[in-house]
């Protein structure tokens, strides 16, 4: 009986550890997307973009927004340090950058 209690608590520990590791991975992906978006934003502000470049830019930021929404769903399921306001703010900022027009 005693080993069963240890086994259950050990499984709980492993489950928490796996969730924590997944959360760290998702947070790193989110940080990478923010860095890429910032780099692209700085780049588009320095050059005149053609219509084709603007379309590529909008598609790229559309993909960024889709990835952020996917990450948000997974982080909400993990329920470790999830802040919905922060995710909404990131999506709003990406949408504003996506709508950029020379």
N, CA, C and O atoms as a printed pandas DataFrame, in Angstrom:
     atom_number atom_name residue_name chain_id  residue_number  x_coord  y_coord  z_coord
0              1         N          UNK        A               1    0.812   -1.187    0.000
1              2        CA          UNK        A               1    0.000    0.000    0.000
2              3         C          UNK        A               1    0.863    1.261    0.000
3              4         O          UNK        A               1    0.535    2.245   -0.662
4              5         N          UNK        A               2    1.942    1.225    0.730
5              6        CA          UNK        A               2    2.810    2.383    0.806
6              7         C          UNK        A               2    3.442    2.702   -0.550
7              8         O          UNK        A               2    3.569    3.872   -0.910
8              9         N          UNK        A               3    3.840    1.674   -1.303
9             10        CA          UNK        A               3    4.458    1.914   -2.603
10            11         C          UNK        A               3    3.460    2.522   -3.587
11            12         O          UNK        A               3    3.846    3.291   -4.467
12            13         N          UNK        A               4    2.179    2.180   -3.441
13            14        CA          UNK        A               4    1.157    2.746   -4.313
14            15         C          UNK        A               4    1.042    4.263   -4.110
15            16         O          UNK        A               4    0.863    5.001   -5.078
16            17         N          UNK        A               5    1.141    4.722   -2.884
17            18        CA          UNK        A               5    1.076    6.156   -2.603
18            19         C          UNK        A               5    2.277    6.854   -3.223
19            20         O          UNK        A               5    2.131    7.919   -3.821
20            21         N          UNK        A               6    3.457    6.271   -3.090
21            22        CA          UNK        A               6    4.647    6.863   -3.694
22            23         C          UNK        A               6    4.515    6.897   -5.211
23            24         O          UNK        A               6    4.892    7.878   -5.853
24            25         N          UNK        A               7    3.980    5.826   -5.777
25            26        CA          UNK        A               7    3.835    5.741   -7.222
26            27         C          UNK        A               7    2.915    6.841   -7.730
27            28         O          UNK        A               7    3.205    7.472   -8.747
28            29         N          UNK        A               8    1.810    7.077   -7.033
29            30        CA          UNK        A               8    0.885    8.126   -7.466
30            31         C          UNK        A               8    1.523    9.506   -7.347
31            32         O          UNK        A               8    1.376   10.330   -8.250
32            33         N          UNK        A               9    2.209    9.764   -6.276
33            34        CA          UNK        A               9    2.825   11.073   -6.128
34            35         C          UNK        A               9    3.974   11.245   -7.117
35            36         O          UNK        A               9    4.207   12.349   -7.609
36            37         N          UNK        A              10    4.687   10.172   -7.410
37            38        CA          UNK        A              10    5.763   10.249   -8.398
38            39         C          UNK        A              10    5.201   10.528   -9.788
39            40         O          UNK        A              10    5.776   11.309  -10.545
40            41         N          UNK        A              11    4.078    9.892  -10.126
41            42        CA          UNK        A              11    3.428   10.181  -11.411
42            43         C          UNK        A              11    2.967   11.630  -11.471
43            44         O          UNK        A              11    3.080   12.281  -12.509
44            45         N          UNK        A              12    2.451   12.127  -10.365
45            46        CA          UNK        A              12    2.055   13.533  -10.333
46            47         C          UNK        A              12    3.259   14.437  -10.561
47            48         O          UNK        A              12    3.175   15.429  -11.285
48            49         N          UNK        A              13    4.374   14.089   -9.941
49            50        CA          UNK        A              13    5.595   14.870  -10.114
50            51         C          UNK        A              13    6.044   14.848  -11.577
51            52         O          UNK        A              13    6.407   15.887  -12.129
52            53         N          UNK        A              14    6.021   13.678  -12.202
53            54        CA          UNK        A              14    6.428   13.565  -13.603
54            55         C          UNK        A              14    5.483   14.345  -14.518
55            56         O          UNK        A              14    5.923   14.996  -15.465
56            57         N          UNK        A              15    4.202   14.276  -14.231
57            58        CA          UNK        A              15    3.233   15.015  -15.041
58            59         C          UNK        A              15    3.482   16.520  -14.929
59            60         O          UNK        A              15    3.435   17.233  -15.931
60            61         N          UNK        A              16    3.744   17.001  -13.719
61            62        CA          UNK        A              16    4.030   18.423  -13.535
62            63         C          UNK        A              16    5.324   18.802  -14.252
63            64         O          UNK        A              16    5.397   19.863  -14.873
64            65         N          UNK        A              17    6.323   17.967  -14.177
65            66        CA          UNK        A              17    7.596   18.246  -14.839
66            67         C          UNK        A              17    7.422   18.314  -16.356
67            68         O          UNK        A              17    7.981   19.199  -17.005
68            69         N          UNK        A              18    6.647   17.381  -16.926
69            70        CA          UNK        A              18    6.401   17.402  -18.369
70            71         C          UNK        A              18    5.645   18.666  -18.773
71            72         O          UNK        A              18    5.960   19.270  -19.799
72            73         N          UNK        A              19    4.662   19.069  -17.990
73            74        CA          UNK        A              19    3.930   20.299  -18.284
74            75         C          UNK        A              19    4.841   21.509  -18.198
75            76         O          UNK        A              19    4.753   22.415  -19.027
76            77         N          UNK        A              20    5.714   21.531  -17.204
77            78        CA          UNK        A              20    6.642   22.644  -17.037
78            79         C          UNK        A              20    7.612   22.731  -18.212
79            80         O          UNK        A              20    7.879   23.819  -18.722
80            81         N          UNK        A              21    8.138   21.586  -18.639
81            82        CA          UNK        A              21    9.053   21.569  -19.783
82            83         C          UNK        A              21    8.350   22.010  -21.059
83            84         O          UNK        A              21    8.930   22.750  -21.854
84            85         N          UNK        A              22    7.121   21.572  -21.269
85            86        CA          UNK        A              22    6.356   21.980  -22.450
86            87         C          UNK        A              22    6.086   23.485  -22.411
87            88         O          UNK        A              22    6.167   24.167  -23.432
88            89         N          UNK        A              23    5.764   23.991  -21.218
89            90        CA          UNK        A              23    5.535   25.432  -21.073
90            91         C          UNK        A              23    6.800   26.216  -21.421
91            92         O          UNK        A              23    6.721   27.236  -22.107
92            93         N          UNK        A              24    7.944   25.763  -20.966
93            94        CA          UNK        A              24    9.202   26.445  -21.284
94            95         C          UNK        A              24    9.457   26.448  -22.792
95            96         O          UNK        A              24    9.898   27.455  -23.346
96            97         N          UNK        A              25    9.182   25.329  -23.451
97            98        CA          UNK        A              25    9.352   25.236  -24.899
98            99         C          UNK        A              25    8.424   26.222  -25.617
99           100         O          UNK        A              25    8.850   26.919  -26.538
100          101         N          UNK        A              26    7.162   26.280  -25.196
101          102        CA          UNK        A              26    6.198   27.192  -25.819
102          103         C          UNK        A              26    6.567   28.649  -25.559
103          104         O          UNK        A              26    6.424   29.494  -26.443
104          105         N          UNK        A              27    7.038   28.946  -24.358
105          106        CA          UNK        A              27    7.445   30.319  -24.049
106          107         C          UNK        A              27    8.640   30.728  -24.909
107          108         O          UNK        A              27    8.731   31.879  -25.337
108          109         N          UNK        A              28    9.556   29.791  -25.162
109          110        CA          UNK        A              28   10.702   30.095  -26.020
110          111         C          UNK        A              28   10.258   30.328  -27.466
111          112         O          UNK        A              28   10.779   31.221  -28.133
112          113         N          UNK        A              29    9.303   29.535  -27.954
113          114        CA          UNK        A              29    8.765   29.751  -29.297
114          115         C          UNK        A              29    8.087   31.111  -29.407
115          116         O          UNK        A              29    8.238   31.809  -30.410
116          117         N          UNK        A              30    7.339   31.483  -28.367
117          118        CA          UNK        A              30    6.671   32.780  -28.359
118          119         C          UNK        A              30    7.694   33.913  -28.378
119          120         O          UNK        A              30    7.514   34.904  -29.086
120          121         N          UNK        A              31    8.751   33.768  -27.609
121          122        CA          UNK        A              31    9.807   34.778  -27.600
122          123         C          UNK        A              31   10.477   34.883  -28.968
123          124         O          UNK        A              31   10.777   35.985  -29.428
124          125         N          UNK        A              32   10.712   33.749  -29.616
125          126        CA          UNK        A              32   11.313   33.764  -30.957
126          127         C          UNK        A              32   10.410   34.470  -31.966
127          128         O          UNK        A              32   10.897   35.211  -32.820
128          129         N          UNK        A              33    9.116   34.249  -31.877
129          130        CA          UNK        A              33    8.183   34.917  -32.789
130          131         C          UNK        A              33    8.202   36.426  -32.555
131          132         O          UNK        A              33    8.167   37.204  -33.508
132          133         N          UNK        A              34    8.258   36.835  -31.297
133          134        CA          UNK        A              34    8.299   38.266  -30.989
134          135         C          UNK        A              34    9.587   38.885  -31.519
135          136         O          UNK        A              34    9.564   39.996  -32.049
136          137         N          UNK        A              35   10.697   38.191  -31.387
137          138        CA          UNK        A              35   11.974   38.695  -31.902
138          139         C          UNK        A              35   11.929   38.808  -33.426
139          140         O          UNK        A              35   12.374   39.811  -33.983
140          141         N          UNK        A              36   11.394   37.786  -34.105
141          142        CA          UNK        A              36   11.281   37.833  -35.562
142          143         C          UNK        A              36   10.371   38.971  -36.005
143          144         O          UNK        A              36   10.677   39.674  -36.969
144          145         N          UNK        A              37    9.249   39.155  -35.303
145          146        CA          UNK        A              37    8.314   40.225  -35.663
146          147         C          UNK        A              37    8.963   41.593  -35.465
147          148         O          UNK        A              37    8.778   42.492  -36.286
148          149         N          UNK        A              38    9.709   41.751  -34.400
149          150        CA          UNK        A              38   10.384   43.027  -34.154
150          151         C          UNK        A              38   11.426   43.298  -35.232
151          152         O          UNK        A              38   11.549   44.426  -35.709
152          153         N          UNK        A              39   12.171   42.275  -35.614
153          154        CA          UNK        A              39   13.176   42.437  -36.664
154          155         C          UNK        A              39   12.510   42.824  -37.987
155          156         O          UNK        A              39   12.973   43.729  -38.681
156          157         N          UNK        A              40   11.426   42.135  -38.326
157          158        CA          UNK        A              40   10.697   42.450  -39.570
158          159         C          UNK        A              40   10.094   43.846  -39.523
159          160         O          UNK        A              40   10.088   44.553  -40.530
160          161         N          UNK        A              41    9.588   44.248  -38.365
161          162        CA          UNK        A              41    9.012   45.598  -38.231
162          163         C          UNK        A              41   10.087   46.653  -38.470
163          164         O          UNK        A              41    9.854   47.635  -39.174
164          165         N          UNK        A              42   11.258   46.450  -37.885
165          166        CA          UNK        A              42   12.347   47.412  -38.093
166          167         C          UNK        A              42   12.793   47.435  -39.548
167          168         O          UNK        A              42   13.159   48.488  -40.071
168          169         N          UNK        A              43   12.765   46.308  -40.186
169          170        CA          UNK        A              43   13.180   46.217  -41.581
170          171         C          UNK        A              43   12.211   46.938  -42.511
171          172         O          UNK        A              43   12.638   47.668  -43.405
172          173         N          UNK        A              44   10.913   46.738  -42.308
173          174        CA          UNK        A              44    9.941   47.345  -43.221
174          175         C          UNK        A              44    9.843   48.851  -43.032
175          176         O          UNK        A              44    9.413   49.558  -43.943
176          177         N          UNK        A              45   10.231   49.352  -41.872
177          178        CA          UNK        A              45   10.187   50.803  -41.649
178          179         C          UNK        A              45   11.327   51.518  -42.360
179          180         O          UNK        A              45   11.248   52.728  -42.572
180          181         N          UNK        A              46   12.374   50.812  -42.730
181          182        CA          UNK        A              46   13.544   51.444  -43.328
182          183         C          UNK        A              46   13.522   51.462  -44.851
183          184         O          UNK        A              46   14.253   52.236  -45.469
184          185         N          UNK        A              47   12.701   50.628  -45.459
185          186        CA          UNK        A              47   12.698   50.509  -46.912
186          187         C          UNK        A              47   11.305   50.766  -47.456
187          188         O          UNK        A              47   10.299   50.577  -46.772
188          189         N          UNK        A              48   11.277   51.204  -48.714
189          190        CA          UNK        A              48   10.000   51.336  -49.409
190          191         C          UNK        A              48    9.623   49.958  -49.932
191          192         O          UNK        A              48   10.428   49.306  -50.596
192          193         N          UNK        A              49    8.424   49.515  -49.643
193          194        CA          UNK        A              49    7.981   48.186  -50.042
194          195         C          UNK        A              49    7.085   48.255  -51.267
195          196         O          UNK        A              49    6.237   49.139  -51.394
196          197         N          UNK        A              50    7.291   47.308  -52.156
197          198        CA          UNK        A              50    6.404   47.194  -53.307
198          199         C          UNK        A              50    5.126   46.481  -52.871
199          200         O          UNK        A              50    5.031   46.006  -51.740
200          201         N          UNK        A              51    4.154   46.409  -53.761
201          202        CA          UNK        A              51    2.895   45.720  -53.422
202          203         C          UNK        A              51    3.134   44.250  -53.108
203          204         O          UNK        A              51    2.517   43.691  -52.202
204          205         N          UNK        A              52    4.024   43.636  -53.854
205          206        CA          UNK        A              52    4.340   42.233  -53.607
206          207         C          UNK        A              52    4.985   42.057  -52.230
207          208         O          UNK        A              52    4.665   41.118  -51.502
208          209         N          UNK        A              53    5.892   42.965  -51.883
209          210        CA          UNK        A              53    6.543   42.898  -50.574
210          211         C          UNK        A              53    5.534   43.079  -49.440
211          212         O          UNK        A              53    5.622   42.411  -48.410
212          213         N          UNK        A              54    4.585   43.977  -49.636
213          214        CA          UNK        A              54    3.558   44.196  -48.607
214          215         C          UNK        A              54    2.684   42.964  -48.448
215          216         O          UNK        A              54    2.305   42.611  -47.331
216          217         N          UNK        A              55    2.362   42.305  -49.558
217          218        CA          UNK        A              55    1.562   41.072  -49.485
218          219         C          UNK        A              55    2.328   39.973  -48.760
219          220         O          UNK        A              55    1.759   39.257  -47.936
220          221         N          UNK        A              56    3.606   39.838  -49.061
221          222        CA          UNK        A              56    4.450   38.847  -48.362
222          223         C          UNK        A              56    4.500   39.171  -46.872
223          224         O          UNK        A              56    4.402   38.279  -46.030
224          225         N          UNK        A              57    4.652   40.451  -46.559
225          226        CA          UNK        A              57    4.697   40.900  -45.171
226          227         C          UNK        A              57    3.401   40.543  -44.438
227          228         O          UNK        A              57    3.444   40.038  -43.316
228          229         N          UNK        A              58    2.265   40.799  -45.058
229          230        CA          UNK        A              58    0.977   40.492  -44.420
230          231         C          UNK        A              58    0.786   38.994  -44.224
231          232         O          UNK        A              58    0.277   38.565  -43.189
232          233         N          UNK        A              59    1.190   38.197  -45.208
233          234        CA          UNK        A              59    1.092   36.744  -45.058
234          235         C          UNK        A              59    1.995   36.236  -43.943
235          236         O          UNK        A              59    1.609   35.355  -43.175
236          237         N          UNK        A              60    3.195   36.795  -43.859
237          238        CA          UNK        A              60    4.141   36.382  -42.819
238          239         C          UNK        A              60    3.566   36.679  -41.427
239          240         O          UNK        A              60    3.626   35.837  -40.531
240          241         N          UNK        A              61    3.015   37.874  -41.260
241          242        CA          UNK        A              61    2.464   38.218  -39.952
242          243         C          UNK        A              61    1.162   37.472  -39.678
243          244         O          UNK        A              61    0.814   37.242  -38.520
244          245         N          UNK        A              62    0.445   37.095  -40.726
245          246        CA          UNK        A              62   -0.713   36.224  -40.538
246          247         C          UNK        A              62   -0.298   34.871  -39.978
247          248         O          UNK        A              62   -0.974   34.311  -39.115
248          249         N          UNK        A              63    0.829   34.347  -40.481
249          250        CA          UNK        A              63    1.359   33.080  -39.935
250          251         C          UNK        A              63    1.809   33.259  -38.492
251          252         O          UNK        A              63    1.573   32.387  -37.655
252          253         N          UNK        A              64    2.453   34.378  -38.198
253          254        CA          UNK        A              64    2.876   34.635  -36.808
254          255         C          UNK        A              64    1.671   34.652  -35.870
255          256         O          UNK        A              64    1.716   34.069  -34.787
256          257         N          UNK        A              65    0.602   35.314  -36.284
257          258        CA          UNK        A              65   -0.601   35.391  -35.452
258          259         C          UNK        A              65   -1.202   34.001  -35.255
259          260         O          UNK        A              65   -1.636   33.662  -34.154
260          261         N          UNK        A              66   -1.226   33.198  -36.316
261          262        CA          UNK        A              66   -1.766   31.836  -36.198
262          263         C          UNK        A              66   -0.935   31.000  -35.229
263          264         O          UNK        A              66   -1.488   30.235  -34.439
264          265         N          UNK        A              67    0.378   31.140  -35.285
265          266        CA          UNK        A              67    1.249   30.377  -34.375
266          267         C          UNK        A              67    1.046   30.851  -32.940
267          268         O          UNK        A              67    1.016   30.032  -32.022
268          269         N          UNK        A              68    0.908   32.152  -32.733
269          270        CA          UNK        A              68    0.685   32.666  -31.379
270          271         C          UNK        A              68   -0.643   32.142  -30.834
271          272         O          UNK        A              68   -0.724   31.793  -29.656
272          273         N          UNK        A              69   -1.670   32.080  -31.653
273          274        CA          UNK        A              69   -2.955   31.544  -31.198
274          275         C          UNK        A              69   -2.842   30.069  -30.835
275          276         O          UNK        A              69   -3.440   29.624  -29.855
276          277         N          UNK        A              70   -2.080   29.308  -31.615
277          278        CA          UNK        A              70   -1.863   27.896  -31.301
278          279         C          UNK        A              70   -1.103   27.744  -29.986
279          280         O          UNK        A              70   -1.453   26.912  -29.148
280          281         N          UNK        A              71   -0.066   28.550  -29.815
281          282        CA          UNK        A              71    0.702   28.508  -28.571
282          283         C          UNK        A              71   -0.189   28.884  -27.393
283          284         O          UNK        A              71   -0.091   28.280  -26.325
284          285         N          UNK        A              72   -1.052   29.870  -27.576
285          286        CA          UNK        A              72   -1.951   30.298  -26.501
286          287         C          UNK        A              72   -2.889   29.165  -26.081
287          288         O          UNK        A              72   -3.137   28.975  -24.891
288          289         N          UNK        A              73   -3.408   28.415  -27.051
289          290        CA          UNK        A              73   -4.290   27.284  -26.722
290          291         C          UNK        A              73   -3.547   26.239  -25.906
291          292         O          UNK        A              73   -4.070   25.724  -24.918
292          293         N          UNK        A              74   -2.321   25.927  -26.327
293          294        CA          UNK        A              74   -1.554   24.920  -25.600
294          295         C          UNK        A              74   -1.175   25.410  -24.206
295          296         O          UNK        A              74   -1.221   24.644  -23.244
296          297         N          UNK        A              75   -0.801   26.683  -24.096
297          298        CA          UNK        A              75   -0.443   27.218  -22.779
298          299         C          UNK        A              75   -1.651   27.254  -21.849
299          300         O          UNK        A              75   -1.519   27.044  -20.643
300          301         N          UNK        A              76   -2.815   27.517  -22.407
301          302        CA          UNK        A              76   -4.029   27.525  -21.587
302          303         C          UNK        A              76   -4.335   26.119  -21.073
303          304         O          UNK        A              76   -4.787   25.962  -19.939
304          305         N          UNK        A              77   -4.094   25.107  -21.885
305          306        CA          UNK        A              77   -4.298   23.730  -21.436
306          307         C          UNK        A              77   -3.309   23.349  -20.344
307          308         O          UNK        A              77   -3.668   22.645  -19.400
308          309         N          UNK        A              78   -2.067   23.807  -20.463
309          310        CA          UNK        A              78   -1.064   23.498  -19.450
310          311         C          UNK        A              78   -1.348   24.213  -18.134
311          312         O          UNK        A              78   -1.075   23.678  -17.060
312          313         N          UNK        A              79   -1.898   25.422  -18.220
313          314        CA          UNK        A              79   -2.290   26.203  -17.057
314          315         C          UNK        A              79   -1.121   26.461  -16.103
315          316         O          UNK        A              79   -1.280   26.404  -14.883
316          317         N          UNK        A              80    0.046   26.743  -16.669
317          318        CA          UNK        A              80    1.202   27.143  -15.872
318          319         C          UNK        A              80    1.590   28.544  -16.326
319          320         O          UNK        A              80    2.025   28.732  -17.462
320          321         N          UNK        A              81    1.437   29.512  -15.457
321          322        CA          UNK        A              81    1.857   30.882  -15.733
322          323         C          UNK        A              81    1.242   31.410  -17.036
323          324         O          UNK        A              81    1.923   32.056  -17.832
324          325         N          UNK        A              82   -0.029   31.134  -17.242
325          326        CA          UNK        A              82   -0.732   31.577  -18.453
326          327         C          UNK        A              82   -1.390   32.920  -18.174
327          328         O          UNK        A              82   -2.112   33.075  -17.188
328          329         N          UNK        A              83   -1.138   33.884  -19.042
329          330        CA          UNK        A              83   -1.718   35.215  -18.894
330          331         C          UNK        A              83   -2.422   35.567  -20.205
331          332         O          UNK        A              83   -1.779   35.893  -21.203
332          333         N          UNK        A              84   -3.736   35.495  -20.182
333          334        CA          UNK        A              84   -4.516   35.712  -21.399
334          335         C          UNK        A              84   -4.391   37.144  -21.906
335          336         O          UNK        A              84   -4.395   37.375  -23.116
336          337         N          UNK        A              85   -4.280   38.104  -20.994
337          338        CA          UNK        A              85   -4.141   39.509  -21.409
338          339         C          UNK        A              85   -2.852   39.719  -22.189
339          340         O          UNK        A              85   -2.823   40.482  -23.155
340          341         N          UNK        A              86   -1.798   39.051  -21.776
341          342        CA          UNK        A              86   -0.517   39.193  -22.475
342          343         C          UNK        A              86   -0.606   38.636  -23.892
343          344         O          UNK        A              86   -0.083   39.238  -24.830
344          345         N          UNK        A              87   -1.263   37.497  -24.049
345          346        CA          UNK        A              87   -1.418   36.886  -25.375
346          347         C          UNK        A              87   -2.260   37.791  -26.268
347          348         O          UNK        A              87   -1.926   37.992  -27.436
348          349         N          UNK        A              88   -3.343   38.337  -25.734
349          350        CA          UNK        A              88   -4.198   39.231  -26.519
350          351         C          UNK        A              88   -3.424   40.472  -26.943
351          352         O          UNK        A              88   -3.575   40.947  -28.069
352          353         N          UNK        A              89   -2.598   40.995  -26.046
353          354        CA          UNK        A              89   -1.800   42.169  -26.373
354          355         C          UNK        A              89   -0.792   41.852  -27.475
355          356         O          UNK        A              89   -0.585   42.671  -28.371
356          357         N          UNK        A              90   -0.167   40.688  -27.424
357          358        CA          UNK        A              90    0.790   40.278  -28.459
358          359         C          UNK        A              90    0.080   40.160  -29.802
359          360         O          UNK        A              90    0.600   40.619  -30.819
360          361         N          UNK        A              91   -1.102   39.551  -29.815
361          362        CA          UNK        A              91   -1.856   39.403  -31.061
362          363         C          UNK        A              91   -2.272   40.770  -31.605
363          364         O          UNK        A              91   -2.223   40.995  -32.814
364          365         N          UNK        A              92   -2.681   41.685  -30.723
365          366        CA          UNK        A              92   -3.042   43.037  -31.165
366          367         C          UNK        A              92   -1.858   43.755  -31.794
367          368         O          UNK        A              92   -1.999   44.406  -32.829
368          369         N          UNK        A              93   -0.697   43.636  -31.171
369          370        CA          UNK        A              93    0.503   44.290  -31.709
370          371         C          UNK        A              93    0.869   43.701  -33.064
371          372         O          UNK        A              93    1.199   44.438  -33.993
372          373         N          UNK        A              94    0.812   42.376  -33.181
373          374        CA          UNK        A              94    1.125   41.737  -34.463
374          375         C          UNK        A              94    0.124   42.146  -35.539
375          376         O          UNK        A              94    0.494   42.310  -36.701
376          377         N          UNK        A              95   -1.136   42.310  -35.159
377          378        CA          UNK        A              95   -2.152   42.727  -36.125
378          379         C          UNK        A              95   -1.881   44.154  -36.598
379          380         O          UNK        A              95   -2.031   44.455  -37.783
380          381         N          UNK        A              96   -1.482   45.037  -35.672
381          382        CA          UNK        A              96   -1.165   46.410  -36.067
382          383         C          UNK        A              96    0.018   46.443  -37.023
383          384         O          UNK        A              96    0.015   47.195  -37.998
384          385         N          UNK        A              97    1.031   45.627  -36.744
385          386        CA          UNK        A              97    2.201   45.573  -37.640
386          387         C          UNK        A              97    1.788   44.974  -38.970
387          388         O          UNK        A              97    2.268   45.415  -40.014
388          389         N          UNK        A              98    0.906   43.978  -38.962
389          390        CA          UNK        A              98    0.459   43.340  -40.197
390          391         C          UNK        A              98   -0.254   44.340  -41.100
391          392         O          UNK        A              98   -0.112   44.273  -42.321
392          393         N          UNK        A              99   -1.014   45.263  -40.527
393          394        CA          UNK        A              99   -1.777   46.231  -41.311
394          395         C          UNK        A              99   -0.938   47.410  -41.785
395          396         O          UNK        A              99   -1.469   48.361  -42.358
396          397         N          UNK        A             100    0.378   47.352  -41.546
397          398        CA          UNK        A             100    1.257   48.452  -41.938
398          399         C          UNK        A             100    1.193   48.659  -43.450
399          400         O          UNK        A             100    1.189   47.706  -44.229
400          401         N          UNK        A             101    1.145   49.906  -43.830
401          402        CA          UNK        A             101    1.156   50.253  -45.252
402          403         C          UNK        A             101    2.035   51.484  -45.416
403          404         O          UNK        A             101    1.956   52.417  -44.617
404          405         N          UNK        A             102    2.889   51.489  -46.470
405          406        CA          UNK        A             102    3.762   52.644  -46.685
406          407         C          UNK        A             102    2.888   53.833  -46.898
407          408         O          UNK        A             102    3.389   54.939  -47.103
